[in-house]
Amino acid sequence: MRMFFKDSEKAMKKKLLIFDLDGTIADTIYSIRDGVNLAMDKYGFPRKTYEDIRLAIGNGARELIRRSMPEEQSRDSLLVDRVFADYDKLYALTYANIDGCYEGMSEAMHVLKERGYVLAVLSNKQDGYVKKIIDMLFPDGTVSYAAGQTELPRKPDPTVPLMIARMFGARPEECAFIGDSEVDVKTAKNAGMTAVACSWGYRPREALADADFLLGAPCELADLFQ
């Protein structure tokens, strides 16, 4: 299946395309796993696998850490805060452990930029690391704006997506939110934007059933957004 259209009328010209990062633009789990395990090692907690991290990400870095801790210790919110604070520092040693974008993603995003779309990135990863990773993957400025978790509400709350839309003078209906998880689909719906789901990421297709479009490969982005 190349492309699943739930509402063909939404395949219209957009102005702003907002992308998730982890599992959408690049496979970042190894970098996250390495940072998490440095934090787990510090506290003597069991190490996590790629699959453990795949299942735990999506709702912000603190929640990732809570889910990665042993069950009993994860109930202690002050301890979770301490482990998260250490992870936030230790991730500086591992965040760049990324092999690049998914095959075809960089090329697709450059094509979209050349067609006049404004490209932005919004992740529930820590804001500073989102900016560093996007600068690393797209040093030519293909991505006009990148943001991560700050004091503002995180996805699927629509506050930040709508803020980005206003920043670039786009109405919600002129925007699409592109991501690999049910959190991203909910974000798009909550913001009144077109929801484009990526089946190459970290969630099964059935979790993406509410999306307006389901894409099977990054190259299909250029087919959808003409």
N, C-alpha and C positions, 0 to 999 in steps of 0.2 A: 504494500500500500504506500504510494508516494505521498499522497496528501489527502487528509480527511476534512471535507468542508461541512460544517454543521450549519452554516449560514453564509451562502455564497455572496449575499449582498454586502457582507463585511469585507470582501476582498477588494477594497477600494484604496485609493491613494491615501497614504498617511503622511503626517509631517514628522512625527517623533516616534522612534522605536526604542523602548526601554528593555534592556536585557538583564536577566539574572546572570550571575557569574559561575558559581560552582555547579558543574553538571550541565551547563548550557553553553558557555563559551569554552571552557576547558575542564579537564578532569584534574581537580585539585586535591583529591582525597589523600594521595600519598603525602603531600605537603602538610595537610591537616593532621593525618595520622601520626606523622613524625613529631609534630609539635605536641599533640595530645600525649604521646607516649613519653616525651621528656617530662611532662607534668605528672603523669602517672608514676613514673620512676621516682620522682622526688618524694612522693607520698607513700611509696611502696604498694601502689595499687596495681592490679593486673594490666598488662599491656593490651592494646586494642588492635584489631585487624582492619584491613581495608573494608571488609563487609560490615564490621561493627560501626565504623565511621559513616559509611554510606547510609545506614539506617538511622543514625543519630543526628545528621545535619539537617538544616532547613529552617530552624527556628531561632537562630542566633548562637553566638559562641558560648555564652554562659550556659544555655540549655544543652548545647553539645557536651560541655564539661560535666554538667549534672548527669546526663544520660550515660556518660563514660565512666563515672565513678561507681564503685560497689554500691548496691542498693541501700544498705544501712547508712553508709556515710553520705549518700546523696540526699538524705532527709535533713541533714544539718546545713541550713542555708548559709550560715557564717563560714563553714568549711568550704562549701561550694564557691563562695565568693573568693576565698583565699586561693583555692586551686585555680579558679578562673584567672585571677590576677597574675598568677605565675605563668599560666598558659599564654596569656596575652603578651607577656614578655618573651617567653621561650619561642613563640611562633615566629618571632623576628629571625630566628636561626634557620627556619625551615620553609617559610612562606614561598620562597622562590624555587622550591623543588617541584617545578612544573615543566613538562616537556614541550609546552606550547599549547596552542588552541587545538580543539578537535579538528580532525581532517576536514578541510573545506570551509571552516568557520571564518578564519581570517580573510580568505578570499571573498566570501559572501558579504562580510561586513564592509570590506573595501568597495565592493560593487554598489552596495546600498548607499554608502557615503557619496560615491560618485554620482548616483542618481538624485541626490539632493536631500536625502533623509538626514535628520539629526539623530545621532546614536548616543544613547546614554546607558549607564549600567547602575543597577540598584541591587545590592546584596544584603543579606542579614549577617554577613561576616563583618568584623571590625572595620570601621571606616578607613583608618590609616592603611591597612593592608589591602583593602580593595583598590585604593588609589595607586599603591605601589605595584600591584599585580597588573592593573590596566596599563600603567606607564611602561611596564616591562613587556607586555604583550603587544601594545599598540603605541610605540614611541612616536609615531608620526602624527598623532592627534586625531586619528580616526574617530575615537570616542570623545564626544564633546563634554561629557560630564560623568563622573563616577562617584558613587556614594555608598556607604555601608552603614552599619549600626552605629547610631549616636544616641543622644538623649531623646531624639524624636521617636515616635512609634515605629516599630518594625513591621515588615510585611507579615500578614496580608492587610494591615491597616493602609488605607489609601492616602494618608496624609502626605507622605514623601513623593509618591508617584504624581499626585496632583500638583505638588509644589514644583516638581521638575517640569511638568507640562506648562505651568504658568511661566516658568523661567524662560521657556522657549516660545512662548506665545501660541501654544497649541491647546485646543479644546480636547476634552477627554476622548471624544469620538474621532479625533484626528490622531490618536495615539494607539499603539499596540504594546502590550507587555508580553515578553517572550521568555519562557522559562521551562524547566524540566520537572517541576513539582506541583502538587496540588496547592501548595502555598502560593506559587506564582499565578496559578489560574484564579485563585480566590482574590489575589491582589488586583488582577486585571478587572475582574467582575466588580469588586468593591469600588474601584476607581472609575467605572464606566468606560473602560478601554477594551479593545479587542484582545482576547486571550489566545495566544499562540503557544502551544505546548510542543516540547521537544522530546521525542521518544528515545533519543540516544543518551539521555542523562541517567539519573539515579533512581527514578521511580518507574514502576510498571505502567503500561499503557492504560490499564483500567483505572488507575488513580487520576488520569488526565481526561476522563470522559466528559467533563463539563467545559472543556476548552472549545473555542470557536473553530480552531484549526489544529490539527495534529500533524506535525512534520516528521518525516522519517530520517532525514539527513540534512546537515547544514546547507548544502547547496540548494535545497528547496526554498530557502528564504528568498533567494533572488527570483524564484518563480512566483512566489506569493506577492512580493512587494515590487511591482513593476515600475 
